[in-house]
Amino acid sequence: MVRCVPTLTFLGAAGTVTGSKFLLEFDGHRVLVDCGLFQGLKHLRRRNWQPLPGHVADLDAVVLSHGHLDHCGHLPRLYRQGFRGPVHASPGTIDLAGIVLPDSGHLQEEQATHANRHGWSRHDPALALYTEQDARNALELFVPLPHNVRREVAPGIVVELARAGHILGSSIVRVQLGGTSVTFSGDLGRPTHPLLRAPEPVGDTDWLVVESTYGDRTHDDAGAVEALRDVITRTIDRGGTVVIPAFAVDRTEVLLHHLGRLHDRGELPDAPIYVDSPMALAALRVYRDAIAARSEEFRPSVLADPTPFLDERVTEVLDPEGSKAITRSREPKVVVSASGMATGGRVVHHLAAFLPDPASSVVLVGFQPQGTRGRSLLDGSTELKMMGRYVRVRAEVVDVAAFSVHADADELMDWVATSSRAPRGVFVVHGEADAATALHDRIEEELDWTAVVARDDERVLLG
């Protein structure tokens, strides 16, 4: 009798923080855990155009850890290539994916149109990776899977999602393949997340796949809110604009929550605060609805707060004309806009307008992968290319990494150690080389477990 040995193939997020895709195969069946978009460096983005190995139509199912584009943003492309199977995800992830995927498709089309009109692409014609309609078609495949409910997603393959505390709906993915178990951290949240409850423990597993975004550093929580207050105060005092590129999902909510606490203490300057991102505002409504429904993902203190997101001070900007008016205005103000890595969206226009202004500031509040405009700013670039033109950087650039909702190195180690036994192996993913190597070394040295930094396109036996 031939023994069926489950396998795991790393199709993304190996050696990089983007494009999360992990293919599980068992007894002739194939399940993809996460289906993320590659972002950042050009050679990574080119991989979005490459088909997945094997026949896409033969995939039994996709399981999502959460609704950020680097974990779900390739789904419309997968649909376009013929996938019609179920996509299992938590209800919160489905709500947020319903916002981010059509927006991503719209941006893909918009960028292709702009490139063709102005001739700044090397491709003639420039094409969209997928369309807004592709995204809406892919959303029809979603099937809700609540946390802590077991489901057979393919013959012999059982999945259970657990709370990850990263964004609303984010999940640890526990998979049973016959007699073998593997647990994926997804993007792991922080035990100190101001809105969401801490991640659930690893529990019992044969194999562990853990992210390492901040595997080589710890967040300096002390003074983070004060640093945000101080840069806003000094920028407003000198008559400038504070531009905060913020991820539309969760980071905007976390920022507004902290600004609300500063407002409550009388420490926020009297200046307009704009949230200029239709996607961020749609996500904000999802969060408000989930709080109103008493979602178990939120901290009790948040459920008890009638205004956790600075509602009375925020001006919501939905229409393009309102966004352009913000760009033209030179009144002192705070602008929170997507995308968080400044790779697209309305924030690019605000940066083009205010980066040359030495009175203004840009506050980076999340991880900035290599190849993004946010990373260039973080690394001290004196000019930035946007929409085919270079813009001089004279504004103050401030990094407040403690607002990240990714676990830091110590928090990752604490979570890994919640495994009820030593796994047969730990695969380190979703990190740049230094971060992944640092976490790998700590797991081997401090826990004496077998750990491996996953390699791109590597296939391993789990039996």
Helices and strands as residue ranges (DSSP letters): E 7-10, E 21-26, E 29-35, H 42-46, G 47-49, G 56-58, E 61-63, H 69-72, H 75-80, E 87-89, H 91-118, H 132-139, E 142-144, E 150-154, E 157-163, E 171-177, E 180-184, E 207-211, H 224-237, E 241-245, H 251-264, E 273-276, H 278-292, H 300-303, G 311-313, E 314-317, H 320-328, E 333-337, H 347-354, E 361-364, H 373-378, E 383-386, E 389-392, E 396-399, G 401-403, H 409-416, E 425-429, H 433-442, I 443-447, E 451-453, E 459-461
